Amino acid sequence: MNKIVLASSNQGKLREFKQILSAKNFELVPQSTFNFVDADETGLSFVENAIIKARHASELTGLPSLADDSGIEVDALQGRPGIYSARYAQVQDPSADQDKENNKKLLLELAGVPEPLRTARFQCVIVFMRHAQDPTPLICQGSWEGQILSEESGVNGFGYDPLFFVPSHNCTSAELSKEIKNDLSHRGEALRGLMKCWQPLL
């Protein structure tokens, strides 16, 4: 069985990757197994950051790597928080709930914005690198359209899921089952694109 390192310490992402890729003939190993720090996300786009993270994981493990960079773009905020979604609130207290603080900041910035103008989308870019010097990494992208509610609803998922309203299902992402979310989501779309392309590279 092939081993592939997942270049993320985000437990929510790890669960979703494993659920979607569960039937594939390889072992997905989280980078936390190797006890190294996350790469500095110095890129200015989802693509750049995903490549940085994938290369970092391959360099330190000698394994092929998968990296995801994703976030939410809000039209009324000119695309913010975008690539800064995970650290939007810049919480310094290690005991604080980063997801809760990010959601609070997003709601504050959208205060007074009417519902029709609260359109948003999740974006996800996934990169697969065969090795750290891979000159042609495989890059797949997915997006998921929705709206930002004025208060949280639902307990599933992670991140901005409790605020992200899915019009086709009349509920938030956090109110969907994991199976339905994986079918609809930006990450599911990107991973399905990846699976169509990457088998010859393993």
N, CA, C and O of each residue as an XYZ file, in Angstrom:
808
protein
N       0.846     -1.201      0.000
C       0.000      0.000      0.000
C       0.873      1.241      0.000
O       1.850      1.313      0.746
N       0.532      2.218     -0.829
C       1.245      3.482     -0.863
C       0.885      4.327      0.349
O      -0.248      4.302      0.831
N       1.870      5.076      0.833
C       1.611      6.047      1.884
C       1.696      7.441      1.290
O       2.601      7.753      0.516
N       0.732      8.273      1.671
C       0.712      9.672      1.250
C       0.517     10.516      2.497
O      -0.363     10.237      3.311
N       1.346     11.557      2.649
C       1.213     12.425      3.812
C       0.230     13.545      3.496
O       0.317     14.186      2.449
N      -0.706     13.772      4.413
C      -1.639     14.885      4.283
C      -1.043     16.089      4.991
O      -0.837     16.067      6.205
N      -0.768     17.131      4.236
C      -0.073     18.304      4.771
C      -1.059     19.238      5.466
O      -1.302     20.357      5.013
N      -1.615     18.761      6.563
C      -2.540     19.574      7.344
C      -2.596     19.052      8.769
O      -2.468     17.852      9.013
N      -2.789     19.971      9.704
C      -3.031     19.594     11.098
C      -4.493     19.786     11.474
O      -4.863     19.613     12.635
N      -5.329     20.144     10.496
C      -6.741     20.409     10.731
C      -7.493     19.086     10.789
O      -7.571     18.365      9.794
N      -8.048     18.768     11.962
C      -8.706     17.478     12.149
C      -9.990     17.356     11.328
O     -10.346     16.263     10.888
N     -10.681     18.473     11.122
C     -11.878     18.439     10.292
C     -11.550     18.074      8.860
O     -12.245     17.263      8.248
N     -10.488     18.671      8.318
C     -10.057     18.332      6.957
C      -9.636     16.870      6.878
O      -9.971     16.175      5.918
N      -8.907     16.407      7.876
C      -8.441     15.016      7.871
C      -9.621     14.052      7.812
O      -9.589     13.078      7.059
N     -10.661     14.316      8.600
C     -11.845     13.453      8.574
C     -12.473     13.425      7.188
O     -12.826     12.359      6.683
N     -12.614     14.600      6.571
C     -13.254     14.663      5.259
C     -12.409     13.973      4.189
O     -12.952     13.270      3.337
N     -11.113     14.158      4.222
C     -10.233     13.468      3.274
C     -10.382     11.959      3.407
O     -10.522     11.252      2.409
N     -10.352     11.475      4.626
C     -10.438     10.023      4.839
C     -11.791      9.470      4.409
O     -11.865      8.372      3.857
N     -12.864     10.223      4.657
C     -14.188      9.764      4.245
C     -14.286      9.644      2.725
O     -14.803      8.653      2.209
N     -13.794     10.644      2.017
C     -13.927     10.673      0.564
C     -12.961      9.706     -0.104
O     -13.282      9.132     -1.145
N     -11.788      9.519      0.476
C     -10.754      8.686     -0.148
C     -10.667      7.298      0.471
O      -9.682      6.593      0.256
N     -11.671      6.895      1.231
C     -11.584      5.666      2.028
C     -11.393      4.407      1.189
O     -10.789      3.448      1.670
N     -11.880      4.378     -0.033
C     -11.825      3.152     -0.838
C     -10.550      3.045     -1.668
O     -10.381      2.073     -2.404
N      -9.663      4.006     -1.568
C      -8.480      4.010     -2.423
C      -7.357      3.173     -1.817
O      -7.282      2.973     -0.605
N      -6.488      2.693     -2.707
C      -5.450      1.753     -2.296
C      -4.182      2.466     -1.823
O      -3.100      2.279     -2.380
N      -4.341      3.282     -0.790
C      -3.189      3.905     -0.163
C      -3.548      4.290      1.266
O      -4.721      4.320      1.639
N      -2.544      4.577      2.042
C      -2.750      5.004      3.425
C      -2.474      6.492      3.524
O      -1.385      6.952      3.180
N      -3.458      7.243      3.993
C      -3.305      8.679      4.170
C      -2.803      8.939      5.587
O      -3.490      8.636      6.563
N      -1.611      9.499      5.691
C      -0.959      9.697      6.987
C      -0.929     11.197      7.296
O      -0.347     11.960      6.524
N      -1.535     11.642      8.396
C      -1.492     13.073      8.705
C      -0.084     13.517      9.082
O       0.681     12.749      9.665
N       0.251     14.743      8.753
C       1.608     15.220      9.027
C       1.900     15.291     10.524
O       3.064     15.310     10.924
N       0.860     15.329     11.354
C       1.085     15.343     12.804
C       1.800     14.082     13.273
O       2.439     14.088     14.325
N       1.698     12.999     12.503
C       2.399     11.755     12.826
C       3.913     11.967     12.875
O       4.621     11.265     13.597
N       4.401     12.934     12.106
C       5.839     13.129     11.960
C       6.387     14.241     12.848
O       7.590     14.502     12.853
N       5.504     14.895     13.596
C       5.927     15.889     14.586
C       6.754     17.028     14.000
O       7.779     17.411     14.563
N       6.306     17.567     12.869
C       6.957     18.774     12.376
C       5.929     19.899     12.279
O       4.724     19.661     12.197
N       6.437     21.124     12.289
C       5.538     22.274     12.314
C       4.965     22.528     10.922
O       5.549     22.143      9.909
N       3.804     23.187     10.901
C       3.179     23.531      9.631
C       4.060     24.490      8.835
O       4.837     25.257      9.404
N       3.927     24.434      7.522
C       4.639     25.373      6.661
C       4.089     26.784      6.858
O       2.917     26.962      7.190
N       4.943     27.779      6.650
C       4.485     29.167      6.659
C       3.727     29.433      5.363
O       4.279     29.285      4.273
N       2.470     29.822      5.485
C       1.639     30.052      4.299
C       1.868     31.478      3.801
O       1.113     32.396      4.121
N       2.915     31.635      3.020
C       3.329     32.959      2.558
C       2.803     33.292      1.163
O       3.088     34.370      0.641
N       2.047     32.391      0.556
C       1.508     32.645     -0.774
C       0.392     33.680     -0.749
O      -0.140     34.026      0.306
N       0.056     34.160     -1.930
C      -1.003     35.157     -2.066
C      -2.233     34.588     -2.753
O      -3.124     35.334     -3.159
N      -2.281     33.267     -2.884
C      -3.442     32.599     -3.478
C      -3.579     31.221     -2.860
O      -2.646     30.714     -2.238
N      -4.758     30.611     -3.036
C      -4.955     29.239     -2.562
C      -3.967     28.285     -3.240
O      -3.435     27.380     -2.597
N      -3.726     28.487     -4.527
C      -2.806     27.604     -5.265
C      -1.406     27.680     -4.681
O      -0.783     26.651     -4.418
N      -0.908     28.900     -4.477
C       0.451     29.059     -3.948
C       0.589     28.405     -2.571
O       1.559     27.693     -2.312
N      -0.369     28.646     -1.704
C      -0.279     28.087     -0.355
C      -0.360     26.567     -0.356
O       0.340     25.913      0.418
N      -1.206     25.992     -1.214
C      -1.308     24.534     -1.276
C       0.004     23.925     -1.756
O       0.435     22.897     -1.233
N       0.642     24.546     -2.742
C       1.940     24.049     -3.228
C       3.001     24.151     -2.127
O       3.779     23.219     -1.923
N       3.029     25.279     -1.423
C       3.991     25.457     -0.329
C       3.833     24.350      0.712
O       4.821     23.771      1.165
N       2.589     24.060      1.090
C       2.342     23.048      2.126
C       2.686     21.641      1.632
O       3.264     20.846      2.373
N       2.334     21.337      0.389
C       2.637     20.008     -0.150
C       4.139     19.791     -0.250
O       4.638     18.726      0.114
N       4.860     20.788     -0.737
C       6.317     20.634     -0.882
C       6.979     20.484      0.491
O       7.884     19.668      0.667
N       6.531     21.261      1.436
C       7.077     21.202      2.798
C       6.908     19.793      3.385
O       7.841     19.243      3.969
N       5.723     19.222      3.225
C       5.471     17.886      3.779
C       6.317     16.822      3.083
O       6.829     15.917      3.742
N       6.469     16.918      1.775
C       7.287     15.939      1.051
C       8.760     16.059      1.418
O       9.454     15.055      1.573
N       9.227     17.283      1.556
C      10.635     17.491      1.921
C      10.968     16.853      3.260
O      12.042     16.274      3.423
N      10.058     16.952      4.216
C      10.339     16.496      5.574
C      10.036     15.020      5.796
O      10.479     14.444      6.790
N       9.292     14.402      4.890
C       8.932     12.992      5.079
C       9.477     12.070      3.996
O       9.586     10.863      4.213
N       9.822     12.621      2.831
C      10.245     11.784      1.714
C       9.086     11.060      1.050
O       9.309     10.179      0.219
N       7.850     11.411      1.399
C       6.665     10.753      0.858
C       5.944     11.661     -0.142
O       6.122     12.879     -0.119
N       5.137     11.070     -1.015
C       4.203     11.892     -1.791
C       3.288     12.631     -0.829
O       3.054     12.171      0.289
N       2.774     13.766     -1.255
C       1.963     14.564     -0.337
C       0.702     15.102     -0.998
O       0.647     15.336     -2.205
N      -0.298     15.284     -0.161
C      -1.542     15.965     -0.530
C      -1.671     17.193      0.356
O      -1.501     17.111      1.572
N      -1.971     18.323     -0.252
C      -2.205     19.538      0.532
C      -3.467     20.218      0.045
O      -3.782     20.212     -1.145
N      -4.169     20.794      0.975
C      -5.407     21.510      0.680
C      -5.249     22.935      1.190
O      -4.803     23.149      2.317
N      -5.613     23.908      0.361
C      -5.773     25.255      0.892
C      -7.170     25.701      0.517
O      -7.552     25.667     -0.653
N      -7.912     26.110      1.492
C      -9.308     26.424      1.246
C      -9.750     27.565      2.145
O      -9.081     27.914      3.118
N     -10.890     28.134      1.795
C     -11.414     29.225      2.587
C     -12.719     29.711      2.002
O     -13.245     29.140      1.047
N     -13.226     30.760      2.582
C     -14.509     31.298      2.151
C     -14.322     32.714      1.619
O     -13.621     33.530      2.218
N     -14.959     32.991      0.487
C     -14.931     34.315     -0.139
C     -16.320     34.939      0.004
O     -17.318     34.344     -0.403
N     -16.379     36.114      0.570
C     -17.656     36.809      0.769
C     -17.685     38.021     -0.157
O     -16.813     38.887     -0.083
N     -18.679     38.076     -1.020
C     -18.718     39.122     -2.043
C     -18.805     40.518     -1.445
O     -18.160     41.441     -1.941
N     -19.597     40.689     -0.378
C     -19.747     42.007      0.237
C     -18.458     42.493      0.901
O     -18.322     43.675      1.217
N     -17.521     41.580      1.108
C     -16.226     41.927      1.713
C     -15.094     41.864      0.698
O     -13.930     41.712      1.066
N     -15.441     41.983     -0.592
C     -14.455     41.934     -1.671
C     -13.604     40.665     -1.634
O     -12.407     40.692     -1.921
N     -14.246     39.559     -1.276
C     -13.561     38.274     -1.293
C     -12.919     37.870      0.016
O     -12.417     36.752      0.127
N     -12.917     38.748      1.019
C     -12.379     38.347      2.318
C     -13.328     37.348      2.978
O     -14.515     37.334      2.653
N     -12.839     36.515      3.892
C     -11.444     36.388      4.339
C     -10.528     35.611      3.392
O      -9.309     35.679      3.550
N     -11.062     34.882      2.424
C     -10.223     34.249      1.409
C      -9.138     33.365      1.974
O      -9.408     32.473      2.778
N      -7.894     33.615      1.548
C      -6.783     32.756      1.984
C      -6.479     32.905      3.475
O      -5.731     32.106      4.039
N      -7.050     33.913      4.108
C      -6.825     34.124      5.547
C      -7.965     33.565      6.395
O      -8.070     33.887      7.578
N      -8.820     32.731      5.799
C     -10.018     32.256      6.495
C      -9.717     31.574      7.820
O     -10.407     31.822      8.809
N      -8.695     30.716      7.859
C      -8.411     29.936      9.067
C      -7.894     30.801     10.209
O      -8.056     30.451     11.378
N      -7.279     31.920      9.877
C      -6.700     32.793     10.906
C      -7.291     34.198     10.840
O      -6.618     35.181     11.150
N      -8.538     34.280     10.439
C      -9.203     35.555     10.209
C      -9.234     36.414     11.464
O      -8.971     37.615     11.403
N      -9.552     35.806     12.598
C      -9.685     36.574     13.834
C      -8.351     36.763     14.560
O      -8.285     37.505     15.540
N      -7.291     36.103     14.092
C      -5.962     36.235     14.697
C      -6.007     36.073     16.215
O      -5.548     36.934     16.965
N      -6.574     34.945     16.644
C      -6.708     34.676     18.074
C      -5.345     34.347     18.674
O      -4.642     33.466     18.181
N      -4.972     35.058     19.741
C      -3.681     34.832     20.394
C      -3.782     33.839     21.547
O      -2.804     33.174     21.888
N      -4.972     33.741     22.149
C      -5.169     32.852     23.293
C      -5.258     31.404     22.801
O      -6.192     31.065     22.074
N      -4.298     30.536     23.185
C      -4.327     29.153     22.694
C      -5.534     28.357     23.150
O      -5.848     27.321     22.564
N      -6.224     28.830     24.201
C      -7.403     28.118     24.683
C      -8.682     28.564     23.969
O      -9.743     27.971     24.163
N      -8.581     29.594     23.157
C      -9.767     30.114     22.467
C     -10.169     29.189     21.324
O      -9.334     28.489     20.752
N     -11.451     29.197     21.003
C     -11.990     28.428     19.881
C     -11.840     29.269     18.620
O     -12.604     30.210     18.402
N     -10.853     28.931     17.787
C     -10.560     29.730     16.598
C     -11.764     29.812     15.661
O     -12.067     30.880     15.131
N     -12.453     28.680     15.455
C     -13.617     28.687     14.566
C     -14.680     29.665     15.061
O     -15.225     30.442     14.278
N     -14.974     29.625     16.364
C     -15.988     30.519     16.931
C     -15.584     31.984     16.763
O     -16.413     32.830     16.425
N     -14.308     32.275     17.001
C     -13.847     33.655     16.885
C     -13.875     34.128     15.438
O     -14.223     35.278     15.170
N     -13.514     33.252     14.505
C     -13.588     33.609     13.085
C     -15.026     33.918     12.674
O     -15.285     34.890     11.964
N     -15.954     33.080     13.129
C     -17.355     33.295     12.782
C     -17.887     34.597     13.388
O     -18.647     35.319     12.744
N     -17.491     34.890     14.608
C     -17.911     36.131     15.254
C     -17.413     37.343     14.472
O     -18.146     38.313     14.283
N     -16.168     37.280     14.021
C     -15.623     38.409     13.264
C     -16.343     38.568     11.932
O     -16.635     39.688     11.512
N     -16.631     37.450     11.265
C     -17.335     37.522      9.983
C     -18.714     38.156     10.163
O     -19.111     39.010      9.370
N     -19.438     37.746     11.189
C     -20.758     38.319     11.448
C     -20.664     39.817     11.754
O     -21.510     40.601     11.324
N     -19.640     40.198     12.489
C     -19.462     41.619     12.813
C     -19.213     42.431     11.543
O     -19.771     43.515     11.379
N     -18.389     41.915     10.659
C     -18.068     42.642      9.427
C     -19.267     42.714      8.479
O     -19.351     43.615      7.645
N     -20.184     41.769      8.608
C     -21.360     41.753      7.739
C     -22.585     42.388      8.389
O     -23.673     42.365      7.813
N     -22.420     42.945      9.562
C     -23.552     43.574     10.256
C     -24.165     44.655      9.365
O     -23.463     45.541      8.877
N     -25.470     44.574      9.162
C     -26.166     45.561      8.354
C     -26.232     45.246      6.874
O     -26.923     45.938      6.125
N     -25.522     44.207      6.436
C     -25.573     43.816      5.018
C     -26.833     42.988      4.786
O     -27.013     41.966      5.447
N     -27.705     43.392      3.874
C     -28.959     42.650      3.675
C     -28.727     41.270      3.079
O     -27.713     41.018      2.427
N     -29.682     40.385      3.316
C     -29.557     38.985      2.911
C     -29.199     38.797      1.439
O     -28.331     37.974      1.151
N     -29.813     39.508      0.485
C     -29.476     39.267     -0.920
C     -28.024     39.576     -1.272
O     -27.520     39.098     -2.288
N     -27.349     40.369     -0.443
C     -25.964     40.750     -0.718
C     -24.952     39.934      0.083
O     -23.759     40.235      0.067
N     -25.424     38.903      0.782
C     -24.526     38.099      1.629
C     -24.059     36.834      0.899
O     -23.817     35.803      1.526
N     -23.937     36.919     -0.411
C     -23.493     35.771     -1.208
C     -22.029     35.465     -0.930
O     -21.225     36.357     -0.659
N     -21.708     34.179     -1.004
C     -20.348     33.735     -0.683
C     -20.116     32.378     -1.317
O     -21.038     31.735     -1.819
N     -18.865     31.961     -1.282
C     -18.543     30.611     -1.761
C     -17.325     30.088     -1.017
O     -16.412     30.834     -0.664
N     -17.345     28.786     -0.792
C     -16.150     28.103     -0.325
C     -15.293     27.783     -1.544
O     -15.806     27.380     -2.588
N     -13.994     27.966     -1.403
C     -13.035     27.581     -2.433
C     -12.068     26.549     -1.857
O     -11.714     26.609     -0.680
N     -11.650     25.612     -2.687
C     -10.670     24.615     -2.261
C      -9.724     24.320     -3.416
O     -10.161     24.066     -4.539
N      -8.444     24.354     -3.137
C      -7.422     23.901     -4.085
C      -6.656     22.768     -3.424
O      -6.159     22.907     -2.307
N      -6.565     21.639     -4.128
C      -5.823     20.482     -3.626
C      -4.643     20.224     -4.551
O      -4.780     20.232     -5.774
N      -3.501     19.997     -3.954
C      -2.268     19.732     -4.699
C      -1.728     18.359     -4.314
O      -1.645     18.023     -3.132
N      -1.363     17.575     -5.315
C      -0.668     16.302     -5.090
C       0.724     16.403     -5.683
O       0.895     16.753     -6.851
N       1.725     16.088     -4.853
C       3.117     16.097     -5.305
C       3.711     14.714     -5.110
O       3.609     14.135     -4.028
N       4.328     14.186     -6.152
C       4.955     12.863     -6.073
C       6.187     12.886     -5.190
O       6.522     11.887     -4.554
N       6.860     14.019     -5.150
C       8.065     14.214     -4.325
C       8.288     15.709     -4.208
O       7.618     16.497     -4.877
N       9.223     16.101     -3.363
C       9.402     17.521     -3.058
C       9.834     18.349     -4.258
O       9.561     19.549     -4.307
N      10.508     17.730     -5.232
C      10.974     18.468     -6.400
C      10.059     18.288     -7.606
O      10.438     18.638     -8.724
N       8.885     17.759     -7.399
C       7.946     17.505     -8.489
C       7.722     18.784     -9.307
O       7.189     19.757     -8.773
N       8.118     18.806    -10.599
C       7.966     20.023    -11.394
C       6.554     20.220    -11.946
O       6.206     21.299    -12.427
N       5.751     19.164    -11.870
C       4.384     19.253    -12.401
C       3.393     18.708    -11.379
O       2.792     17.658    -11.610
N       3.210     19.398    -10.257
C       2.231     18.930     -9.269
C       0.834     18.922     -9.872
O       0.503     19.747    -10.723
N       0.031     17.985     -9.419
C      -1.355     17.891     -9.863
C      -2.186     18.852     -9.020
O      -2.152     18.795     -7.790
N      -2.935     19.735     -9.684
C      -3.702     20.777     -8.991
C      -5.166     20.667     -9.392
O      -5.494     20.687    -10.578
N      -6.048     20.549     -8.397
C      -7.484     20.467     -8.651
C      -8.214     21.479     -7.764
O      -7.815     21.747     -6.631
N      -9.295     22.029     -8.319
C     -10.017     23.089     -7.613
C     -11.508     22.776     -7.564
O     -12.063     22.182     -8.489
N     -12.146     23.184     -6.472
C     -13.583     23.050     -6.341
C     -14.158     24.270     -5.641
O     -13.470     24.917     -4.852
N     -15.420     24.588     -5.927
C     -16.072     25.708     -5.255
C     -17.507     25.328     -4.899
O     -18.076     24.393     -5.461
N     -18.071     26.068     -3.962
C     -19.408     25.760     -3.443
C     -20.108     27.068     -3.120
O     -19.685     27.798     -2.224
N     -21.189     27.370     -3.854
C     -21.884     28.642     -3.713
C     -22.927     28.596     -2.592
O     -23.588     27.579     -2.379
N     -23.057     29.718     -1.885
C     -24.056     29.818     -0.837
C     -24.197     31.245     -0.342
O     -23.862     32.196     -1.048
N     -24.694     31.385      0.874
C     -24.874     32.687      1.507
C     -24.460     32.608      2.971
O     -24.425     31.530      3.565
N     -24.147     33.765      3.539
C     -23.792     33.836      4.954
C     -25.018     34.268      5.761
O     -25.600     35.323      5.509
N     -25.398     33.444      6.727
C     -26.523     33.780      7.594
C     -26.118     34.831      8.619
O     -24.944     35.188      8.726
N     -27.100     35.324      9.374
C     -26.822     36.312     10.415
C     -26.604     35.672     11.778
O     -26.271     36.364     12.741
N     -26.790     34.342     11.871
C     -26.472     33.624     13.108
C     -26.166     32.169     12.765
O     -26.579     31.667     11.719
N     -25.445     31.505     13.646
C     -25.027     30.130     13.407
C     -26.198     29.164     13.542
O     -27.139     29.398     14.301
N     -26.112     28.060     12.775
C     -27.125     27.007     12.871
C     -26.481     25.680     12.491
O     -25.843     25.567     11.445
N     -26.657     24.661     13.362
C     -26.105     23.341     13.075
C     -24.839     23.050     13.850
O     -24.124     23.962     14.264
N     -24.568     21.768     14.042
C     -23.432     21.355     14.869
C     -22.450     20.450     14.123
O     -21.436     20.049     14.695
N     -22.726     20.126     12.877
C     -21.806     19.273     12.124
C     -20.731     20.129     11.451
O     -20.815     21.357     11.429
N     -19.723     19.451     10.905
C     -18.697     20.167     10.169
C     -17.762     20.948     11.068
O     -17.579     20.618     12.240
N     -17.171     21.993     10.500
C     -16.205     22.810     11.238
C     -16.065     24.150     10.513
O     -16.664     24.362      9.458
N     -15.276     25.038     11.084
C     -15.025     26.316     10.427
C     -16.286     27.146     10.274
O     -17.030     27.354     11.232
N     -16.515     27.618      9.056
C     -17.646     28.510      8.774
C     -18.927     27.749      8.437
O     -19.923     28.369      8.065
N     -18.923     26.432      8.557
C     -20.093     25.627      8.195
C     -21.391     26.091      8.858
O     -22.425     26.098      8.190
N     -21.391     26.483     10.147
C     -22.666     26.882     10.768
C     -23.257     28.181     10.204
O     -24.428     28.477     10.442
N     -22.466     28.950      9.467
C     -22.954     30.203      8.889
C     -23.249     30.089      7.399
O     -23.874     30.978      6.822
N     -22.805     29.005      6.774
C     -22.885     28.880      5.315
C     -24.191     28.212      4.908
O     -24.364     27.005      5.076
N     -25.099     29.007      4.375
C     -26.419     28.519      3.978
C     -26.356     27.938      2.565
O     -25.819     28.557      1.646
N     -26.921     26.726      2.413
C     -26.921     26.009      1.144
C     -28.331     26.077      0.559
O     -29.205     25.330      0.999
N     -28.577     26.945     -0.416
C     -29.953     27.141     -0.912
C     -30.608     25.860     -1.434
O     -31.808     25.663     -1.246
N     -29.835     24.989     -2.086
C     -30.429     23.784     -2.668
C     -31.006     22.847     -1.612
O     -31.891     22.048     -1.919
N     -30.520     22.931     -0.370
C     -30.990     22.054      0.699
C     -31.664     22.815      1.844
O     -32.080     22.220      2.839
N     -31.767     24.145      1.688
C     -32.476     24.988      2.655
C     -31.972     24.797      4.084
O     -32.761     24.741      5.027
N     -30.658     24.699      4.234
C     -30.047     24.552      5.554
C     -28.588     24.967      5.448
O     -28.084     25.253      4.362
N     -27.920     24.995      6.597
C     -26.492     25.309      6.561
C     -25.665     24.056      6.299
O     -26.152     22.931      6.412
N     -24.417     24.279      5.951
C     -23.490     23.164      5.771
C     -23.380     22.341      7.047
O     -23.202     21.124      6.990
N     -23.486     22.999      8.195
C     -23.373     22.321      9.489
C     -24.609     21.509      9.839
O     -24.610     20.800     10.845
N     -25.671     21.597      9.025
C     -26.879     20.803      9.245
C     -26.983     19.634      8.263
O     -27.944     18.866      8.307
N     -26.005     19.504      7.390
C     -25.987     18.394      6.437
C     -25.309     17.174      7.043
O     -24.446     17.306      7.911
N     -25.694     15.999      6.592
C     -24.938     14.800      6.959
C     -23.587     14.859      6.268
O     -23.429     15.560      5.269
N     -22.616     14.131      6.791
C     -21.289     14.169      6.191
C     -21.306     13.635      4.765
O     -20.536     14.098      3.924
N     -22.173     12.666      4.483
C     -22.248     12.100      3.130
C     -22.758     13.136      2.131
O     -22.202     13.282      1.042
N     -23.814     13.851      2.503
C     -24.361     14.872      1.601
C     -23.384     16.031      1.455
O     -23.191     16.554      0.358
N     -22.770     16.428      2.563
C     -21.788     17.511      2.481
C     -20.656     17.142      1.535
O     -20.244     17.966      0.719
N     -20.152     15.931      1.628
C     -19.048     15.521      0.757
C     -19.454     15.511     -0.711
O     -18.628     15.767     -1.588
N     -20.728     15.214     -0.982
C     -21.224     15.244     -2.356
C     -21.288     16.662     -2.913
O     -21.047     16.881     -4.100
N     -21.615     17.626     -2.047
C     -21.855     18.993     -2.494
C     -20.631     19.892     -2.402
O     -20.509     20.849     -3.166
N     -19.737     19.600     -1.490
C     -18.765     20.600     -1.053
C     -17.640     20.867     -2.048
O     -17.376     20.088     -2.963
N     -16.997     22.000     -1.823
C     -15.814     22.410     -2.573
C     -14.706     21.371     -2.463
O     -14.036     21.063     -3.449
N     -14.514     20.828     -1.252
C     -13.451     19.838     -1.049
C     -13.792     18.524     -1.746
O     -12.921     17.885     -2.337
N     -15.058     18.125     -1.676
C     -15.473     16.916     -2.377
C     -15.284     17.045     -3.876
O     -14.822     16.108     -4.526
N     -15.639     18.203     -4.435
C     -15.475     18.431     -5.869
C     -14.002     18.365     -6.269
O     -13.649     17.735     -7.266
N     -13.150     19.021     -5.485
C     -11.723     19.017     -5.807
C     -11.135     17.613     -5.691
O     -10.320     17.217     -6.524
N     -11.533     16.858     -4.674
C     -11.003     15.509     -4.498
C     -11.485     14.561     -5.594
O     -10.730     13.692     -6.030
N     -12.711     14.713     -6.037
C     -13.185     13.864     -7.135
C     -12.414     14.162     -8.422
O     -12.099     13.248     -9.184
N     -12.114     15.430     -8.661
C     -11.282     15.776     -9.809
C      -9.900     15.169     -9.691
O      -9.334     14.691    -10.674
N      -9.360     15.190     -8.484
C      -8.043     14.610     -8.241
C      -8.034     13.115     -8.521
O      -7.112     12.605     -9.158
N      -9.049     12.416     -8.050
C      -9.084     10.962     -8.197
C      -9.158     10.527     -9.666
O      -8.699      9.441    -10.020
N      -9.738     11.379    -10.513
C      -9.816     11.038    -11.935
C      -8.440     11.100    -12.604
O      -8.203     10.438    -13.614
N      -7.552     11.888    -12.041
C      -6.295     12.208    -12.722
C      -5.057     11.538    -12.152
O      -4.065     11.372    -12.863
N      -5.093     11.147    -10.879
C      -3.813     10.898    -10.238
C      -3.362      9.436    -10.196
O      -2.195      9.180     -9.900
N      -4.241      8.465    -10.482
C      -3.855      7.067    -10.306
C      -2.556      6.722    -11.056
O      -1.722      6.011    -10.495
N      -2.348      7.188    -12.285
C      -1.073      6.863    -12.958
C       0.150      7.454    -12.288
O       1.272      7.025    -12.558
N      -0.052      8.451    -11.402
C       1.085      9.112    -10.766
C       1.538      8.418     -9.491
O       2.649      8.656     -9.016
N       0.677      7.551     -8.926
C       1.022      6.924     -7.643
C       2.114      5.869     -7.825
O       2.531      5.238     -6.854
